Amino acid sequence: MIHEHHEWLADLNNTILKSFEREQSAAVERGRAQETGHGVESTWLKTLTQWLPPQYEIGKRKYLMLETDDGPSRTGETDLVVFNPHYPTALREEHHVIGSGVAAAFSIKRTVGRKDITEAYQAAIALRRGMRIREGTEKAYLVPPVFYGLLGHSHEWKSNNSTPFENVQAITNELDRELAAAPREGLDFICIADLGTWTRKTMVLPQRFLDQQVRTNPIGAQLMGTVGDDSRVMSGLGRDYEQQNLSPLTNFIGALWDKLAINDPTLKPLADGLRLTKTMDTKFSLGAGGKQYRLSEVTTPDIAKKYWKSSPWGY
């Protein structure tokens, strides 16, 4: 069913596409690349401002200050950041901002290609590795303190024989396998306005559940391998949308609210409403190419022992 707010977001998605078309000539003119890039940033800033709560202010071109002692002291320039409501107003004007004062960060590209996805993954991983684990719980180890996404107007795969959906999925699967050491490190969103939206889904399958359920199913046993004495975590980017006729921006906004509500329960009422109206992806398939982790390796052995009898959960 199409709800009215789906149509609002579809109209806004069309506005983004029209701005892309208007900028076509400027984008190829020599010396106007930066101007065009700033215009793309402004478009996404307006979009996020319109659809996030007023207390979630957005800043442009910031460097996030990190927390660990054995790595970089700050990130590279981040195109857009969404400040946590508690972050002091005066500090939001600074070039450098404290990483823990940010709820989400985004790389903005006019046209998305493999290089842009790779760089976004690298930026997301560097940010999360620079943020300390907050507490000794599953959630603290698996859910990133700052969500990270890649937003673009269009993409590079335009030839007649191109397979853009398959290309994005294959690239993200590959980068999850090769770069991400834990679910909290991987890219959380890719939204390409004239193509689609991919959202990270992470599922925790406790050891007892696997022993009782998955191993009795030949297909499940083949997917999970020998369970042994550890739970499993599956994580990956996908686009398992029950409603296939919604705009990429519709799916992205629903997914963004869903993720932000994990770290800020005050957002849950509207996030739940968007989920119940299927504004975001509502399914997760273990066969969608997600990476498999052992819970004890992405948390701690003590946490894995504590939660091995729990029920499956995901985000």
Stockholm file with secondary structure:
# STOCKHOLM 1.0

chainA/1-315         MIHEHHEWLADLNNTILKSFEREQSAAVERGRAQETGHGVESTWLKTLTQWLPPQYEIGKRKYLMLETDDGPSRTGETDLVVFNPHYPTALREEHHVIGSGVAAAFSIKRTVGRKDITEAYQAAIALRRGMRIREGTEKAYLVPPVFYGLLGHSHEWKSNNSTPFENVQAITNELDRELAAAPREGLDFICIADLGTWTRKTMVLPQRFLDQQVRTNPIGAQLMGTVGDDSRVMSGLGRDYEQQNLSPLTNFIGALWDKLAINDPTLKPLADGLRLTKTMDTKFSLGAGGKQYRLSEVTTPDIAKKYWKSSPWGY
#=GR chainA/1-315 SS CCCHHHHHHHHHHHHHHHHHHHTHHHHHSTTCHHHHHHHHHHHHHHHHHHHSCTTSCEEEEEEEECCCSSSCSBCSCEEEEEECTTSCTGGGGSSEEEGGGEEEEEEEEEEECHHHHHHHHHHHHHHHHTSCCCSSSHHHHHSCSSEEEEEEEEESCCSTTCCHHHHHHHHHHHHHHHTCSSGGGSCCEEEETTTEEEEEEEEEECHHHHHHTGGGSHHHHHHHCCCTTCCEEEEEEECCCSCTTSCHHHHHHHHHHHHHHHHCGGGHHHHHHHHHTTCSCCCCCTTSSCEEEEHHHHSCHHHHHHHTTSCCEEC
#=GC SS_cons         CCCHHHHHHHHHHHHHHHHHHHTHHHHHSTTCHHHHHHHHHHHHHHHHHHHSCTTSCEEEEEEEECCCSSSCSBCSCEEEEEECTTSCTGGGGSSEEEGGGEEEEEEEEEEECHHHHHHHHHHHHHHHHTSCCCSSSHHHHHSCSSEEEEEEEEESCCSTTCCHHHHHHHHHHHHHHHTCSSGGGSCCEEEETTTEEEEEEEEEECHHHHHHTGGGSHHHHHHHCCCTTCCEEEEEEECCCSCTTSCHHHHHHHHHHHHHHHHCGGGHHHHHHHHHTTCSCCCCCTTSSCEEEEHHHHSCHHHHHHHTTSCCEEC
//
